[in-house]
Amino acid sequence: MFRSRNMKVVVALAIFALVAALPALAHGRRGAGRPGGPRGLHASGVLAELIFPCQADCSDTAQTCVETANDETVTCVSGACATEVTAAQTACAEDRSSDECEDAVDALRDCADECLDTRAGAVDTCRDTLRDCRDACEGEEE
């Protein structure tokens, strides 16, 4: 059971990381093969937004979607699990590796499970919407 909950959290975090990285990945390798280091990185992303405005809009929408899902999850967990949040903050303040901290985080995770499941579904929707949006952009280019 403990592994199943941890796996859910790991999967949710992996999905979040993937969706959060999509806007950056949409711009390709910024500055690749260009001299000038970091300066080239930023300019390339701006140019990609100008060259591919539809894809840039899709990425912006996906990023906003994930941020909204995160905000709603924080609100959900804060409301449903205020006692567990406070207990975890207190237990983990001095030593994050203590048994008390681990127990408090487990209790918070149990309480937040429904909120995290809802977030995972919302992030899946964000990802699907991003894919559909990009497909529509490709259809417009043809």
C-alpha angles and dihedrals in degrees: 000000000000091000091048091055092045090049090053090052092046092049091047091050092047091051091048092050091050094049092043090052095048096086090054093045090050089069093055123218102341114216093002110168093002125121118230101066118222094008089065091049095061097041092052092056092050091049091049089055089053095045095043106028094158093057090044090054090050091052092047090050092049092049091050090047092054092045089053091049090051093048091049091049092051089050091047095049093042091053099040099037107030093134093049092047091053091045091051092047091052096043094047099040096095104024124017091189096055122116089238091056092047092049092048092049090049090052091049091048090052091050093045095046096104092046091049091048089052090050092050090054091048092050090050088054090049090052093047091048090050091051092048091047093051091047089053090050091053089049090055092052094057 
